[in-house]
Amino acid sequence: MAVRFRGKAGARFSALFGAVFAALFVAFFVSACGSSDKSASTAGTMQQIKHVFIITLENENYTTTFGASTKAPYLATTLAGQGALVQQYFGTGHVSLDNYISMISGQAPTLQTDNDCTTYEDFSLTGMTSDGQAIGTGCVYPASVKTIADQLTAAKLTWKGYEGDMGNDPAREAATCGHPTLNTTDLTNTQEAPNATTPAGDSYATRHNPFMYFHSIIDSPDCEKNVVNLNQLTTDLQQVSTTANFNLITPSTCDDGHDAPCANGATGGLVSADAFLQKWVPIITASPAFKQDGLLIINFDESSYASVSMPNTTEVDFTFAGETCCSQQPGPNLGTFPQSAKMGTVPAAYLSALGVSATGLSGNIDLVLNKQSYGGDRTGAVMISKFIKPGTVSTVQYNHYSMLKSIEDIFGLGYLGYAGQAGLVGFGKDIFTSL
């Protein structure tokens, strides 16, 4: 008896679990993280940057992405050579959604966001901590909990979310501000193959679109005009005046590397993610706004699993180390670690349909997620800008909270949640080598 995971099926446990639930339940500074070497003038010089673009990819550890055997040579070699390779960039949690939420709000996870909110449920708020953390359970935060989008709007600056495949199947989600009905199952946890009614298929995932988890956004008319299908990006980039100050780009779950293989038959994984970057990065970097004063950040939401095992003939375990950096705190809602949770049960044959080969298995298989700690492990990142010398390499530790803090400094905003954590500083002159 042997368990073998083809491609990235094991690493993409959230794709597996999302499909399981849907099938079964209908799913610029000097340094960072404690350094005292920050120049008082750096934040002001970083404000030369007026347009920020973020492309977030999925579920890879640093060695797999940037090592000698990478399947993403355009990212690991070409793009890293054009800007800065940030070797010690970390996710802030496992699985996906908690990372995206931390990037735009500084909020630590709830038990639900920590496991991708297969039910799109309202957040039940019971209080706030002194450092800006919402206490409670659930997924969609009340309007009192703000995001960088709210900050930018208040500062009379602009923002956009560009979402791959959003609206491909209108029966699942709208083409603008696309999300499930509150307190219902999130059907976008399953990827839809091309079919007669949806010729392109639909691999949009609400859980990769953090704007959809804040009432301050989804209840606002701005949502319809600001959270749009990725295809609109090309048009918006034509002029500086139509390019938003802050742009968060989340590809489909095929193009971000999450799925392997993809529902549309593509290879997926880093191969498809690299192809996405080869198409879109030149479009972004050739745009007037980027050439004038832009910054492109390419990061990953989280790293992959530390190990996968089968303790008996009816269970497959995915274990995540959950390493952190930068004095990251777990927040008030998660409890103690390590934690283990059964994520669902599938027939052994169903594993193969999801790209998992389980030779010798039969009957039903329990899927178990083990988290040794609350972090998201090391992923690495790449940043490109005229303010960054090509070939820069940073070995300073950063995470998603560091990124949020850095962007807030760029636009002269206050700090949300853990972006304001004591001792945390943002991207420094180890990255911005031409400021």
N, C-alpha and C positions, 0 to 999 in steps of 0.2 A: 504494500500500500504506500502510495506517495502522493504528496500534494505539491503541485507545481503551478506557479502563477506566470502566465505568459505576458510579455510586454510589461505594462504598468498596472495591470489589474489589481495587484496587491497594493501598490502604492496609492492607487486611486480608490481607497476603501469607501470614500464618501459617494463616489459614483455607484459603486456596488450597493451600498446601503440605501442610497436614494432610490435606485431601481427596485430594490427589495421592498421598501416601504410603499412605493407606488403600486407595485404588483400585488403586494399582500394587503395593503390598507387603502388602496385607491386614493408620496414623498416629496548766514553760512558762516560757519564758526570754525573753531580750531579742531575740536574733537567732540566726543560724546561719552555718555554713560559714566559720569563721575569725574571726568577730566576737569581740571581747574585752569586750563590753558586758553580759555575763550577770550578773544579780543573784544573789547567794548564796542569797537567800530564795525565788527563783522556783520551784525544784523542789518545795519544801515546799508552796507555795500551789497548785501544779498538782495536788497530791495531794488537793485537794478533789474532783477528778474521780474517780468510782468506776466508771463504766461507759463503755466505748469501743465505738463501732460504726464499722466501715469498710465502705464499698461500693466495690468496685474495678470500674471500667469499662475499656474496651479501645481502644487503638490510635488515639488522636487527638492532634493537635498543639494547642497553646494557641489559636492564631488561629482554627482551624476551630471549636473548641468555644465559645470565649468572644468571638469577633469579632461584628461587626454582622450577618453573614449566618448566624449559628448556626442549626442545626436542633434545638437543645436549649435553647429559651428558658426553660424551667422551671429548669434547672440554672444557666444562664449569667446569668439576671436575677433570677428569684424567689428561688432558694436562695442565690445569692451575696449578695443583698440582705438575707437573714435572718442571715447570719453573716459569714465572712471569705472573700474571694477571694484565694487564694494564687497570685499571678501567676507566680512563678518556681519552681514545683515541677517536678522532673525525674524521669523514669524512670532506672533504673540499668543497663538493657541492652536488647538486642533478641534473641529475639523476645518471647514471653510469660513462660514458666516461670521464667527467671532472675530476673525482677522480683518475682514472687510469693515465690520462695524468699528473696530479700533482705529482703522485708518482715517475715518472721517469724523469720529466723535470722541475718541479717547475713552470710550466706555469698555470696561472689562466684561467678560461673558456672564450670561446667565446659564443655567443648566440647559435651557432650550437652545440658545444661540450657539452654545458650545457643541451642540449636536445637530446643527443645520436646520432647526425649526421645520420639521416635516409637516407640522400644522402651523399655519400662518396666524398665530394667535396674538392678541393684544397683550402688552406688558402690564402686569399688575404692580403698580408702584406703591411701596410701603414707606419709603423715606429716601434721603440722600446722605451720603457721607460728606465729611468736611472737605474731601478732595474731589468732589464732583461726581461721585459714582452713584448711579441709580440703584437702589436696593429693591429687589423684587424678583418676579419670575415672568417668563414670557418672551416675546419677540419684537413686537412693534411698539417702540418707545412713545410715551406721551409727548405732546407738543412742547412741554416744558424742557425736555432734553434736546439740546441743540447739536447741530453738526457744523462742519466748516461751510456747508452750503448756506446755512442761516447766517453765519458770520459774514460771508462774502456779500450776501444780499443786503445786510444791514450796513455794510461799508460801501455800498453802491458799486460793487465789483460783480463779475459775472462767473457763472459756473455751468458745466454741462456734464451729464453722464451719457456715455455712448455704449450701447448694449448690443452685442452680437446676437442676431437671430430674434430679437424681441419683436413680437407681433407676427412672426411667421405663421403661427396658428392662432387666429383670433379667438378660438374656442378656449385656449389656455390663458392667454394674456394679451393685453392691448399693445399696440405698436408704440405708444407713448405711456410713460409711467405705469409699466406693466407689472401687475402683482395679483396674487389670488385674492378672492374675497376674504375678508377678515374671518378668522376662526374656522377656516376650512382647510382641507388637505392641500398641500402645495403640489400640484400636478407637474410643475416644472422640474421636480427632482428626477423625472424620467425623460430621457432624450427620445424624440420622435423621429423615426426614419422617414425619408421621403416617401410620399404616397400621393394618391390621386387628388386629394383636397389640399395637401400641403406639399407641393412639388419639391421644395428645397429642404423639407424636414424642419425640425425645430429643436435646437439645442440651447435655447436660452434657459438660464437658471436664475430664478429670483434670488437665491441665496448668494449669488455672486454680484448682486446689485444692492449695495448697502443703503442707498437712498430710500429703498422701499420699506425700511424698517424704522421709519421716523414719521410720526404724524405731522410734525412740523413741515414735512415735505409732501407726503402723499395727500394731505388735506388742502394743499395750496394749489391755486391755478398755475403756479410756476412749474409744477411737476410735469404737466402735459407738454410744455415747451422746452423744458430743460433735460428731461430724461427721455432719450430718443434712441431710435435704431442707429447702429454704427454707420450705416450707409450715409447718414447725413453729415458725417465728419468731413468728407471730401469737400462738400459745398461750403461748410462753415470755415474751412481753412483758407478759402480763396482770398480773404481780406483780413487785415488786422482787426478791423472794426466788427467783424462777424465771428471772430475767434474768442472764445471765453478765456477769462483769466485762469480758471481752474478746470481741467478736463480729466475725468476719470474714465478710462476705456477698459471695459471688461468684455473680452471676446466670448464667443460661444464656447460651450464645454468641449467642443472638438478643437477649436482654434487656440484655446488657452492651455492645451496639453492635458486637460483633466481626463478625457476619455481615451481609451486605447484598446481595441479599435473604436472608431466613431460610428454613430448610428447611420451616417450616410456612406459608410464604407471606407472613409479615409483612415490613414494609419493612426492618427492621433498622437498623443504623447508629445515629446519634445520635437519630433519630426514635424508635426502639424503646427506646433507653436512657433517653430523657427520659420516655417513658410509664411505664417501670419505676419511675423515681424518683417520678413523680407518684402512683403507687400506694403505694409502700413508705415513702417518707420521712415522710409524715404519720402512718403507723402507728407508726414508730419514735419520732418527736418527741412524739407524744401519750402514749407509754408512761410509767408511773410512774417507772421507773428513769432514763429520759432526762431527764424534767422535774426530777427530784431532783438529779442530778449527772452528766449525760451529756455526751459529746462525739461528734459524728458527723463522720467524715472521708469525703469523696467524692473519690477519686483515679482516675487512669488508670494502667495498668501501664506503658505506653510511649507514645511519640509515633508518628506515621505516617512513611512513607518520605519521604526528601528528594527523590527523583526516580525515575521509572520510564522505561526506554528499551528500544529494540530495536536492538542493534548490528548484527544481521544478520537474515535471514529465518527463522532457526531458534532464536532466543534472546530471551527477555525478562528484563531485569535490573531488580531492585529494589535501590536504593541508600539506605542510611541513614547520616546524618551521625554519629550516635553521640556527641552532645555530652554533657558531664558538668557537674556543679557540685560544690562542697563538697569539693574535693580528693579526689574519689573515686579509688580505686585499682582496677586491673583484676583483681587477684587472681592467684594462682599458676598457674592452669590454662589460660589462653586463648592464650598466645603473643603475637606482635606483630601490629600492625594497620598498614595495612588488610588485611582478609581477604575472600576470595571463595570461595563454595562453590556447586556445583550442587546444587539441592534436589530435582530430579526431572525427568522428561520426560513431557509429555502430548501427545496429538493436538491439533491446532489447534482442532478442533471441540469438544474438551472444555473449552477456555477459555470458550467461549460458555455452556456448561452451568453454569459457575461464576460467570457474571455478567460475563465479560470479552468485549468485542467486539474481534476481531482481523481486520478487513477485509483480504482479500487473502492471508491466511495459509493454508497447507496443510501436510500432513505433521505431523511431530513437533516440538514446541517445548520447548526446554530452559528451565527456570526457575532463575535464578541470583540468589543473595543476596549483595550487596556491603555490607560494614560498614567505614566509614571509621575508626571508633573504637569503643570498647567501651561507651559510655554509652547511655542510653535517650531522650535529647532532652527538650525542654520540653513539659510537658503541662498544667500548672496543676492546681489542686485547690480544693475548697470545704470549709469547716469550719463547723459550727454547734454552738452551745452557749450556755447561759445565761452562760457566762464569756467570751463573745465579743460585742462590740457589733455590732448589725446594720449592714451597710454597710462593715465593716472591709475594707481592702485592704492586703495585704502584698506588698512588692517584694523581700523577702529570699529568697535561694536556699535551697531544701531539696530533699531527695530521699528515696527509700524508707528509706535508712539513718537519715536524720534522724527519720523517722516512728517507726521502731523504737526509736530512742534515747529519743524523747519519751514513748512508751508505757511503756517500762521505767522512766523517771523518774516517771511518773504512779503506777505501782504499786510504786515503791521497789525495783526489781530491778537486778541488774547488767547489764552491756552484753555482748551477743553479737556476735562477729565484728566487722564494720566499723561497727556501731553504737558501738563503743568506739574508733574511729579517732581519733588525735590531731588536735585542731583542729575536730572535728565537734561541734556543739551542736544541740540540738533546737528545737522550736517555741518562740517567745519571746513577749514582750509586744506585738510587732507583730501577733500573732494573738490572744492572750488579753488583750484590751483591757479586760476586766471582772474580772480576777483581782486 
